[in-house]
Amino acid sequence: MLLWIKAFHVIFMVTWFAGLFYLPRLLVYHTQVGPGAEHDRFCVMERKLYAIMTLGMILTWVFGIWMLTMLPGHMSQGWMHAKLALVVTLTGYHGWLKAHLRRFAAGTNTRSHVFWRWANEAPVLVLFGAVILVIVRPF
């Protein structure tokens, strides 16, 4: 049973990260359009992507917590504390993106395409850290 839970945890983590990688890229392109049909199209795409990635986030958490209930000893290990800190940080980043989606929808975005290009790199660092922590378990 544990392997099934782990498999679904990874599947939904990949779903979540796909959205976290793609949404800021959409925002890069969205900064380059004015009001009108193209702006509205970006808002729809961003809203739908955010819904999918939110489902991925929730199910990543659900299956991760489920695994921890089956492997409670992991909670006493430093690598797990570090990984959970990264997951909480990523969850905050996810919420931060939602706040910016509201600004884009309202036409009040003040960030440049360059800002969004850099913001697009943040989840990459978290992904590297989380995978290394889980596989290598350096602590």
Phi and psi in radians as a Rosetta constraint file:
Dihedral C 1 N 2 CA 2 C 2 CIRCULARHARMONIC -1.018 0.35
Dihedral N 2 CA 2 C 2 N 3 CIRCULARHARMONIC -0.703 0.35
Dihedral C 2 N 3 CA 3 C 3 CIRCULARHARMONIC -1.150 0.35
Dihedral N 3 CA 3 C 3 N 4 CIRCULARHARMONIC -0.609 0.35
Dihedral C 3 N 4 CA 4 C 4 CIRCULARHARMONIC -1.136 0.35
Dihedral N 4 CA 4 C 4 N 5 CIRCULARHARMONIC -0.761 0.35
Dihedral C 4 N 5 CA 5 C 5 CIRCULARHARMONIC -1.105 0.35
Dihedral N 5 CA 5 C 5 N 6 CIRCULARHARMONIC -0.761 0.35
Dihedral C 5 N 6 CA 6 C 6 CIRCULARHARMONIC -1.097 0.35
Dihedral N 6 CA 6 C 6 N 7 CIRCULARHARMONIC -0.732 0.35
Dihedral C 6 N 7 CA 7 C 7 CIRCULARHARMONIC -1.050 0.35
Dihedral N 7 CA 7 C 7 N 8 CIRCULARHARMONIC -0.804 0.35
Dihedral C 7 N 8 CA 8 C 8 CIRCULARHARMONIC -1.192 0.35
Dihedral N 8 CA 8 C 8 N 9 CIRCULARHARMONIC -0.592 0.35
Dihedral C 8 N 9 CA 9 C 9 CIRCULARHARMONIC -1.033 0.35
Dihedral N 9 CA 9 C 9 N 10 CIRCULARHARMONIC -0.813 0.35
Dihedral C 9 N 10 CA 10 C 10 CIRCULARHARMONIC -1.181 0.35
Dihedral N 10 CA 10 C 10 N 11 CIRCULARHARMONIC -0.721 0.35
Dihedral C 10 N 11 CA 11 C 11 CIRCULARHARMONIC -1.027 0.35
Dihedral N 11 CA 11 C 11 N 12 CIRCULARHARMONIC -0.820 0.35
Dihedral C 11 N 12 CA 12 C 12 CIRCULARHARMONIC -1.308 0.35
Dihedral N 12 CA 12 C 12 N 13 CIRCULARHARMONIC -0.475 0.35
Dihedral C 12 N 13 CA 13 C 13 CIRCULARHARMONIC -1.143 0.35
Dihedral N 13 CA 13 C 13 N 14 CIRCULARHARMONIC -0.720 0.35
Dihedral C 13 N 14 CA 14 C 14 CIRCULARHARMONIC -1.118 0.35
Dihedral N 14 CA 14 C 14 N 15 CIRCULARHARMONIC -0.727 0.35
Dihedral C 14 N 15 CA 15 C 15 CIRCULARHARMONIC -1.031 0.35
Dihedral N 15 CA 15 C 15 N 16 CIRCULARHARMONIC -0.819 0.35
Dihedral C 15 N 16 CA 16 C 16 CIRCULARHARMONIC -1.067 0.35
Dihedral N 16 CA 16 C 16 N 17 CIRCULARHARMONIC -0.847 0.35
Dihedral C 16 N 17 CA 17 C 17 CIRCULARHARMONIC -1.135 0.35
Dihedral N 17 CA 17 C 17 N 18 CIRCULARHARMONIC -0.628 0.35
Dihedral C 17 N 18 CA 18 C 18 CIRCULARHARMONIC -0.997 0.35
Dihedral N 18 CA 18 C 18 N 19 CIRCULARHARMONIC -0.778 0.35
Dihedral C 18 N 19 CA 19 C 19 CIRCULARHARMONIC -1.154 0.35
Dihedral N 19 CA 19 C 19 N 20 CIRCULARHARMONIC -0.719 0.35
Dihedral C 19 N 20 CA 20 C 20 CIRCULARHARMONIC -1.142 0.35
Dihedral N 20 CA 20 C 20 N 21 CIRCULARHARMONIC -0.507 0.35
Dihedral C 20 N 21 CA 21 C 21 CIRCULARHARMONIC -1.374 0.35
Dihedral N 21 CA 21 C 21 N 22 CIRCULARHARMONIC -0.642 0.35
Dihedral C 21 N 22 CA 22 C 22 CIRCULARHARMONIC -1.487 0.35
Dihedral N 22 CA 22 C 22 N 23 CIRCULARHARMONIC -0.621 0.35
Dihedral C 22 N 23 CA 23 C 23 CIRCULARHARMONIC -1.053 0.35
Dihedral N 23 CA 23 C 23 N 24 CIRCULARHARMONIC -0.865 0.35
Dihedral C 23 N 24 CA 24 C 24 CIRCULARHARMONIC -1.074 0.35
Dihedral N 24 CA 24 C 24 N 25 CIRCULARHARMONIC -0.527 0.35
Dihedral C 24 N 25 CA 25 C 25 CIRCULARHARMONIC -1.140 0.35
Dihedral N 25 CA 25 C 25 N 26 CIRCULARHARMONIC -0.715 0.35
Dihedral C 25 N 26 CA 26 C 26 CIRCULARHARMONIC -1.056 0.35
Dihedral N 26 CA 26 C 26 N 27 CIRCULARHARMONIC -0.677 0.35
Dihedral C 26 N 27 CA 27 C 27 CIRCULARHARMONIC -1.171 0.35
Dihedral N 27 CA 27 C 27 N 28 CIRCULARHARMONIC -0.562 0.35
Dihedral C 27 N 28 CA 28 C 28 CIRCULARHARMONIC -0.998 0.35
Dihedral N 28 CA 28 C 28 N 29 CIRCULARHARMONIC -0.862 0.35
Dihedral C 28 N 29 CA 29 C 29 CIRCULARHARMONIC -1.242 0.35
Dihedral N 29 CA 29 C 29 N 30 CIRCULARHARMONIC -0.590 0.35
Dihedral C 29 N 30 CA 30 C 30 CIRCULARHARMONIC -1.127 0.35
Dihedral N 30 CA 30 C 30 N 31 CIRCULARHARMONIC -0.588 0.35
Dihedral C 30 N 31 CA 31 C 31 CIRCULARHARMONIC -1.107 0.35
Dihedral N 31 CA 31 C 31 N 32 CIRCULARHARMONIC -0.320 0.35
Dihedral C 31 N 32 CA 32 C 32 CIRCULARHARMONIC -1.687 0.35
Dihedral N 32 CA 32 C 32 N 33 CIRCULARHARMONIC 0.144 0.35
Dihedral C 32 N 33 CA 33 C 33 CIRCULARHARMONIC -2.056 0.35
Dihedral N 33 CA 33 C 33 N 34 CIRCULARHARMONIC 2.703 0.35
Dihedral C 33 N 34 CA 34 C 34 CIRCULARHARMONIC -1.659 0.35
Dihedral N 34 CA 34 C 34 N 35 CIRCULARHARMONIC -3.037 0.35
Dihedral C 34 N 35 CA 35 C 35 CIRCULARHARMONIC -1.137 0.35
Dihedral N 35 CA 35 C 35 N 36 CIRCULARHARMONIC 2.680 0.35
Dihedral C 35 N 36 CA 36 C 36 CIRCULARHARMONIC 2.286 0.35
Dihedral N 36 CA 36 C 36 N 37 CIRCULARHARMONIC -2.782 0.35
Dihedral C 36 N 37 CA 37 C 37 CIRCULARHARMONIC -1.096 0.35
Dihedral N 37 CA 37 C 37 N 38 CIRCULARHARMONIC -0.686 0.35
Dihedral C 37 N 38 CA 38 C 38 CIRCULARHARMONIC -1.155 0.35
Dihedral N 38 CA 38 C 38 N 39 CIRCULARHARMONIC -0.732 0.35
Dihedral C 38 N 39 CA 39 C 39 CIRCULARHARMONIC -1.034 0.35
Dihedral N 39 CA 39 C 39 N 40 CIRCULARHARMONIC -0.801 0.35
Dihedral C 39 N 40 CA 40 C 40 CIRCULARHARMONIC -1.092 0.35
Dihedral N 40 CA 40 C 40 N 41 CIRCULARHARMONIC -0.693 0.35
Dihedral C 40 N 41 CA 41 C 41 CIRCULARHARMONIC -1.103 0.35
Dihedral N 41 CA 41 C 41 N 42 CIRCULARHARMONIC -0.750 0.35
Dihedral C 41 N 42 CA 42 C 42 CIRCULARHARMONIC -1.084 0.35
Dihedral N 42 CA 42 C 42 N 43 CIRCULARHARMONIC -0.713 0.35
Dihedral C 42 N 43 CA 43 C 43 CIRCULARHARMONIC -1.065 0.35
Dihedral N 43 CA 43 C 43 N 44 CIRCULARHARMONIC -0.724 0.35
Dihedral C 43 N 44 CA 44 C 44 CIRCULARHARMONIC -1.142 0.35
Dihedral N 44 CA 44 C 44 N 45 CIRCULARHARMONIC -0.818 0.35
Dihedral C 44 N 45 CA 45 C 45 CIRCULARHARMONIC -1.057 0.35
Dihedral N 45 CA 45 C 45 N 46 CIRCULARHARMONIC -0.773 0.35
Dihedral C 45 N 46 CA 46 C 46 CIRCULARHARMONIC -1.139 0.35
Dihedral N 46 CA 46 C 46 N 47 CIRCULARHARMONIC -0.733 0.35
Dihedral C 46 N 47 CA 47 C 47 CIRCULARHARMONIC -1.114 0.35
Dihedral N 47 CA 47 C 47 N 48 CIRCULARHARMONIC -0.753 0.35
Dihedral C 47 N 48 CA 48 C 48 CIRCULARHARMONIC -1.191 0.35
Dihedral N 48 CA 48 C 48 N 49 CIRCULARHARMONIC -0.734 0.35
Dihedral C 48 N 49 CA 49 C 49 CIRCULARHARMONIC -1.086 0.35
Dihedral N 49 CA 49 C 49 N 50 CIRCULARHARMONIC -0.735 0.35
Dihedral C 49 N 50 CA 50 C 50 CIRCULARHARMONIC -1.084 0.35
Dihedral N 50 CA 50 C 50 N 51 CIRCULARHARMONIC -0.672 0.35
Dihedral C 50 N 51 CA 51 C 51 CIRCULARHARMONIC -1.106 0.35
Dihedral N 51 CA 51 C 51 N 52 CIRCULARHARMONIC -0.767 0.35
Dihedral C 51 N 52 CA 52 C 52 CIRCULARHARMONIC -1.138 0.35
Dihedral N 52 CA 52 C 52 N 53 CIRCULARHARMONIC -0.785 0.35
Dihedral C 52 N 53 CA 53 C 53 CIRCULARHARMONIC -1.231 0.35
Dihedral N 53 CA 53 C 53 N 54 CIRCULARHARMONIC -0.490 0.35
Dihedral C 53 N 54 CA 54 C 54 CIRCULARHARMONIC -1.173 0.35
Dihedral N 54 CA 54 C 54 N 55 CIRCULARHARMONIC -0.717 0.35
Dihedral C 54 N 55 CA 55 C 55 CIRCULARHARMONIC -1.065 0.35
Dihedral N 55 CA 55 C 55 N 56 CIRCULARHARMONIC -0.752 0.35
Dihedral C 55 N 56 CA 56 C 56 CIRCULARHARMONIC -1.038 0.35
Dihedral N 56 CA 56 C 56 N 57 CIRCULARHARMONIC -0.739 0.35
Dihedral C 56 N 57 CA 57 C 57 CIRCULARHARMONIC -1.103 0.35
Dihedral N 57 CA 57 C 57 N 58 CIRCULARHARMONIC -0.849 0.35
Dihedral C 57 N 58 CA 58 C 58 CIRCULARHARMONIC -1.054 0.35
Dihedral N 58 CA 58 C 58 N 59 CIRCULARHARMONIC -0.799 0.35
Dihedral C 58 N 59 CA 59 C 59 CIRCULARHARMONIC -1.259 0.35
Dihedral N 59 CA 59 C 59 N 60 CIRCULARHARMONIC -0.500 0.35
Dihedral C 59 N 60 CA 60 C 60 CIRCULARHARMONIC -1.072 0.35
Dihedral N 60 CA 60 C 60 N 61 CIRCULARHARMONIC -0.813 0.35
Dihedral C 60 N 61 CA 61 C 61 CIRCULARHARMONIC -1.092 0.35
Dihedral N 61 CA 61 C 61 N 62 CIRCULARHARMONIC -0.805 0.35
Dihedral C 61 N 62 CA 62 C 62 CIRCULARHARMONIC -1.029 0.35
Dihedral N 62 CA 62 C 62 N 63 CIRCULARHARMONIC -0.892 0.35
Dihedral C 62 N 63 CA 63 C 63 CIRCULARHARMONIC -1.234 0.35
Dihedral N 63 CA 63 C 63 N 64 CIRCULARHARMONIC -0.557 0.35
Dihedral C 63 N 64 CA 64 C 64 CIRCULARHARMONIC -1.158 0.35
Dihedral N 64 CA 64 C 64 N 65 CIRCULARHARMONIC -0.781 0.35
Dihedral C 64 N 65 CA 65 C 65 CIRCULARHARMONIC -1.139 0.35
Dihedral N 65 CA 65 C 65 N 66 CIRCULARHARMONIC -0.689 0.35
Dihedral C 65 N 66 CA 66 C 66 CIRCULARHARMONIC -1.034 0.35
Dihedral N 66 CA 66 C 66 N 67 CIRCULARHARMONIC -0.774 0.35
Dihedral C 66 N 67 CA 67 C 67 CIRCULARHARMONIC -1.073 0.35
Dihedral N 67 CA 67 C 67 N 68 CIRCULARHARMONIC -0.727 0.35
Dihedral C 67 N 68 CA 68 C 68 CIRCULARHARMONIC -1.125 0.35
Dihedral N 68 CA 68 C 68 N 69 CIRCULARHARMONIC -0.539 0.35
Dihedral C 68 N 69 CA 69 C 69 CIRCULARHARMONIC -1.204 0.35
Dihedral N 69 CA 69 C 69 N 70 CIRCULARHARMONIC -0.460 0.35
Dihedral C 69 N 70 CA 70 C 70 CIRCULARHARMONIC -1.516 0.35
Dihedral N 70 CA 70 C 70 N 71 CIRCULARHARMONIC -0.375 0.35
Dihedral C 70 N 71 CA 71 C 71 CIRCULARHARMONIC -2.237 0.35
Dihedral N 71 CA 71 C 71 N 72 CIRCULARHARMONIC 1.086 0.35
Dihedral C 71 N 72 CA 72 C 72 CIRCULARHARMONIC -1.082 0.35
Dihedral N 72 CA 72 C 72 N 73 CIRCULARHARMONIC -0.378 0.35
Dihedral C 72 N 73 CA 73 C 73 CIRCULARHARMONIC -1.090 0.35
Dihedral N 73 CA 73 C 73 N 74 CIRCULARHARMONIC -0.446 0.35
Dihedral C 73 N 74 CA 74 C 74 CIRCULARHARMONIC -1.090 0.35
Dihedral N 74 CA 74 C 74 N 75 CIRCULARHARMONIC -0.470 0.35
Dihedral C 74 N 75 CA 75 C 75 CIRCULARHARMONIC -1.224 0.35
Dihedral N 75 CA 75 C 75 N 76 CIRCULARHARMONIC -0.197 0.35
Dihedral C 75 N 76 CA 76 C 76 CIRCULARHARMONIC -1.708 0.35
Dihedral N 76 CA 76 C 76 N 77 CIRCULARHARMONIC 0.084 0.35
Dihedral C 76 N 77 CA 77 C 77 CIRCULARHARMONIC -1.837 0.35
Dihedral N 77 CA 77 C 77 N 78 CIRCULARHARMONIC 2.418 0.35
Dihedral C 77 N 78 CA 78 C 78 CIRCULARHARMONIC -1.053 0.35
Dihedral N 78 CA 78 C 78 N 79 CIRCULARHARMONIC -0.658 0.35
Dihedral C 78 N 79 CA 79 C 79 CIRCULARHARMONIC -1.077 0.35
Dihedral N 79 CA 79 C 79 N 80 CIRCULARHARMONIC -0.622 0.35
Dihedral C 79 N 80 CA 80 C 80 CIRCULARHARMONIC -1.224 0.35
Dihedral N 80 CA 80 C 80 N 81 CIRCULARHARMONIC -0.682 0.35
Dihedral C 80 N 81 CA 81 C 81 CIRCULARHARMONIC -1.048 0.35
Dihedral N 81 CA 81 C 81 N 82 CIRCULARHARMONIC -0.784 0.35
Dihedral C 81 N 82 CA 82 C 82 CIRCULARHARMONIC -1.127 0.35
Dihedral N 82 CA 82 C 82 N 83 CIRCULARHARMONIC -0.731 0.35
Dihedral C 82 N 83 CA 83 C 83 CIRCULARHARMONIC -1.101 0.35
Dihedral N 83 CA 83 C 83 N 84 CIRCULARHARMONIC -0.783 0.35
Dihedral C 83 N 84 CA 84 C 84 CIRCULARHARMONIC -1.121 0.35
Dihedral N 84 CA 84 C 84 N 85 CIRCULARHARMONIC -0.605 0.35
Dihedral C 84 N 85 CA 85 C 85 CIRCULARHARMONIC -1.091 0.35
Dihedral N 85 CA 85 C 85 N 86 CIRCULARHARMONIC -0.699 0.35
Dihedral C 85 N 86 CA 86 C 86 CIRCULARHARMONIC -1.158 0.35
Dihedral N 86 CA 86 C 86 N 87 CIRCULARHARMONIC -0.693 0.35
Dihedral C 86 N 87 CA 87 C 87 CIRCULARHARMONIC -1.158 0.35
Dihedral N 87 CA 87 C 87 N 88 CIRCULARHARMONIC -0.701 0.35
Dihedral C 87 N 88 CA 88 C 88 CIRCULARHARMONIC -1.132 0.35
Dihedral N 88 CA 88 C 88 N 89 CIRCULARHARMONIC -0.728 0.35
Dihedral C 88 N 89 CA 89 C 89 CIRCULARHARMONIC -1.061 0.35
Dihedral N 89 CA 89 C 89 N 90 CIRCULARHARMONIC -0.764 0.35
Dihedral C 89 N 90 CA 90 C 90 CIRCULARHARMONIC -1.125 0.35
Dihedral N 90 CA 90 C 90 N 91 CIRCULARHARMONIC -0.647 0.35
Dihedral C 90 N 91 CA 91 C 91 CIRCULARHARMONIC -1.124 0.35
Dihedral N 91 CA 91 C 91 N 92 CIRCULARHARMONIC -0.692 0.35
Dihedral C 91 N 92 CA 92 C 92 CIRCULARHARMONIC -1.106 0.35
Dihedral N 92 CA 92 C 92 N 93 CIRCULARHARMONIC -0.726 0.35
Dihedral C 92 N 93 CA 93 C 93 CIRCULARHARMONIC -1.051 0.35
Dihedral N 93 CA 93 C 93 N 94 CIRCULARHARMONIC -0.719 0.35
Dihedral C 93 N 94 CA 94 C 94 CIRCULARHARMONIC -1.019 0.35
Dihedral N 94 CA 94 C 94 N 95 CIRCULARHARMONIC -0.831 0.35
Dihedral C 94 N 95 CA 95 C 95 CIRCULARHARMONIC -1.140 0.35
Dihedral N 95 CA 95 C 95 N 96 CIRCULARHARMONIC -0.650 0.35
Dihedral C 95 N 96 CA 96 C 96 CIRCULARHARMONIC -1.076 0.35
Dihedral N 96 CA 96 C 96 N 97 CIRCULARHARMONIC -0.696 0.35
Dihedral C 96 N 97 CA 97 C 97 CIRCULARHARMONIC -1.078 0.35
Dihedral N 97 CA 97 C 97 N 98 CIRCULARHARMONIC -0.676 0.35
Dihedral C 97 N 98 CA 98 C 98 CIRCULARHARMONIC -1.060 0.35
Dihedral N 98 CA 98 C 98 N 99 CIRCULARHARMONIC -0.743 0.35
Dihedral C 98 N 99 CA 99 C 99 CIRCULARHARMONIC -1.051 0.35
Dihedral N 99 CA 99 C 99 N 100 CIRCULARHARMONIC -0.689 0.35
Dihedral C 99 N 100 CA 100 C 100 CIRCULARHARMONIC -1.289 0.35
Dihedral N 100 CA 100 C 100 N 101 CIRCULARHARMONIC -0.546 0.35
Dihedral C 100 N 101 CA 101 C 101 CIRCULARHARMONIC -1.068 0.35
Dihedral N 101 CA 101 C 101 N 102 CIRCULARHARMONIC -0.666 0.35
Dihedral C 101 N 102 CA 102 C 102 CIRCULARHARMONIC -1.099 0.35
Dihedral N 102 CA 102 C 102 N 103 CIRCULARHARMONIC -0.679 0.35
Dihedral C 102 N 103 CA 103 C 103 CIRCULARHARMONIC -1.148 0.35
Dihedral N 103 CA 103 C 103 N 104 CIRCULARHARMONIC -0.749 0.35
Dihedral C 103 N 104 CA 104 C 104 CIRCULARHARMONIC -1.058 0.35
Dihedral N 104 CA 104 C 104 N 105 CIRCULARHARMONIC -0.796 0.35
Dihedral C 104 N 105 CA 105 C 105 CIRCULARHARMONIC -1.082 0.35
Dihedral N 105 CA 105 C 105 N 106 CIRCULARHARMONIC -0.615 0.35
Dihedral C 105 N 106 CA 106 C 106 CIRCULARHARMONIC -1.450 0.35
Dihedral N 106 CA 106 C 106 N 107 CIRCULARHARMONIC -0.112 0.35
Dihedral C 106 N 107 CA 107 C 107 CIRCULARHARMONIC 1.346 0.35
Dihedral N 107 CA 107 C 107 N 108 CIRCULARHARMONIC 0.402 0.35
Dihedral C 107 N 108 CA 108 C 108 CIRCULARHARMONIC -2.005 0.35
Dihedral N 108 CA 108 C 108 N 109 CIRCULARHARMONIC 0.328 0.35
Dihedral C 108 N 109 CA 109 C 109 CIRCULARHARMONIC -1.101 0.35
Dihedral N 109 CA 109 C 109 N 110 CIRCULARHARMONIC 2.352 0.35
Dihedral C 109 N 110 CA 110 C 110 CIRCULARHARMONIC -2.032 0.35
Dihedral N 110 CA 110 C 110 N 111 CIRCULARHARMONIC 0.017 0.35
Dihedral C 110 N 111 CA 111 C 111 CIRCULARHARMONIC -1.570 0.35
Dihedral N 111 CA 111 C 111 N 112 CIRCULARHARMONIC 2.555 0.35
Dihedral C 111 N 112 CA 112 C 112 CIRCULARHARMONIC -1.520 0.35
Dihedral N 112 CA 112 C 112 N 113 CIRCULARHARMONIC 2.955 0.35
Dihedral C 112 N 113 CA 113 C 113 CIRCULARHARMONIC -1.116 0.35
Dihedral N 113 CA 113 C 113 N 114 CIRCULARHARMONIC -0.533 0.35
Dihedral C 113 N 114 CA 114 C 114 CIRCULARHARMONIC -1.146 0.35
Dihedral N 114 CA 114 C 114 N 115 CIRCULARHARMONIC -0.738 0.35
Dihedral C 114 N 115 CA 115 C 115 CIRCULARHARMONIC -0.996 0.35
Dihedral N 115 CA 115 C 115 N 116 CIRCULARHARMONIC -0.811 0.35
Dihedral C 115 N 116 CA 116 C 116 CIRCULARHARMONIC -1.215 0.35
Dihedral N 116 CA 116 C 116 N 117 CIRCULARHARMONIC -0.509 0.35
Dihedral C 116 N 117 CA 117 C 117 CIRCULARHARMONIC -1.114 0.35
Dihedral N 117 CA 117 C 117 N 118 CIRCULARHARMONIC -0.727 0.35
Dihedral C 117 N 118 CA 118 C 118 CIRCULARHARMONIC -1.233 0.35
Dihedral N 118 CA 118 C 118 N 119 CIRCULARHARMONIC -0.692 0.35
Dihedral C 118 N 119 CA 119 C 119 CIRCULARHARMONIC -1.087 0.35
Dihedral N 119 CA 119 C 119 N 120 CIRCULARHARMONIC -0.494 0.35
Dihedral C 119 N 120 CA 120 C 120 CIRCULARHARMONIC -1.151 0.35
Dihedral N 120 CA 120 C 120 N 121 CIRCULARHARMONIC -0.352 0.35
Dihedral C 120 N 121 CA 121 C 121 CIRCULARHARMONIC -1.500 0.35
Dihedral N 121 CA 121 C 121 N 122 CIRCULARHARMONIC -0.339 0.35
Dihedral C 121 N 122 CA 122 C 122 CIRCULARHARMONIC -0.987 0.35
Dihedral N 122 CA 122 C 122 N 123 CIRCULARHARMONIC -0.828 0.35
Dihedral C 122 N 123 CA 123 C 123 CIRCULARHARMONIC -1.129 0.35
Dihedral N 123 CA 123 C 123 N 124 CIRCULARHARMONIC -0.426 0.35
Dihedral C 123 N 124 CA 124 C 124 CIRCULARHARMONIC -1.101 0.35
Dihedral N 124 CA 124 C 124 N 125 CIRCULARHARMONIC -0.764 0.35
Dihedral C 124 N 125 CA 125 C 125 CIRCULARHARMONIC -1.112 0.35
Dihedral N 125 CA 125 C 125 N 126 CIRCULARHARMONIC -0.723 0.35
Dihedral C 125 N 126 CA 126 C 126 CIRCULARHARMONIC -1.149 0.35
Dihedral N 126 CA 126 C 126 N 127 CIRCULARHARMONIC -0.731 0.35
Dihedral C 126 N 127 CA 127 C 127 CIRCULARHARMONIC -1.050 0.35
Dihedral N 127 CA 127 C 127 N 128 CIRCULARHARMONIC -0.826 0.35
Dihedral C 127 N 128 CA 128 C 128 CIRCULARHARMONIC -1.016 0.35
Dihedral N 128 CA 128 C 128 N 129 CIRCULARHARMONIC -0.835 0.35
Dihedral C 128 N 129 CA 129 C 129 CIRCULARHARMONIC -1.069 0.35
Dihedral N 129 CA 129 C 129 N 130 CIRCULARHARMONIC -0.824 0.35
Dihedral C 129 N 130 CA 130 C 130 CIRCULARHARMONIC -1.131 0.35
Dihedral N 130 CA 130 C 130 N 131 CIRCULARHARMONIC -0.770 0.35
Dihedral C 130 N 131 CA 131 C 131 CIRCULARHARMONIC -1.136 0.35
Dihedral N 131 CA 131 C 131 N 132 CIRCULARHARMONIC -0.756 0.35
Dihedral C 131 N 132 CA 132 C 132 CIRCULARHARMONIC -1.092 0.35
Dihedral N 132 CA 132 C 132 N 133 CIRCULARHARMONIC -0.736 0.35
Dihedral C 132 N 133 CA 133 C 133 CIRCULARHARMONIC -1.087 0.35
Dihedral N 133 CA 133 C 133 N 134 CIRCULARHARMONIC -0.732 0.35
Dihedral C 133 N 134 CA 134 C 134 CIRCULARHARMONIC -1.280 0.35
Dihedral N 134 CA 134 C 134 N 135 CIRCULARHARMONIC -0.701 0.35
Dihedral C 134 N 135 CA 135 C 135 CIRCULARHARMONIC -1.438 0.35
Dihedral N 135 CA 135 C 135 N 136 CIRCULARHARMONIC -0.840 0.35
Dihedral C 135 N 136 CA 136 C 136 CIRCULARHARMONIC -1.481 0.35
Dihedral N 136 CA 136 C 136 N 137 CIRCULARHARMONIC -0.582 0.35
Dihedral C 136 N 137 CA 137 C 137 CIRCULARHARMONIC 0.873 0.35
Dihedral N 137 CA 137 C 137 N 138 CIRCULARHARMONIC 1.103 0.35
Dihedral C 137 N 138 CA 138 C 138 CIRCULARHARMONIC -1.204 0.35
Dihedral N 138 CA 138 C 138 N 139 CIRCULARHARMONIC -0.266 0.35
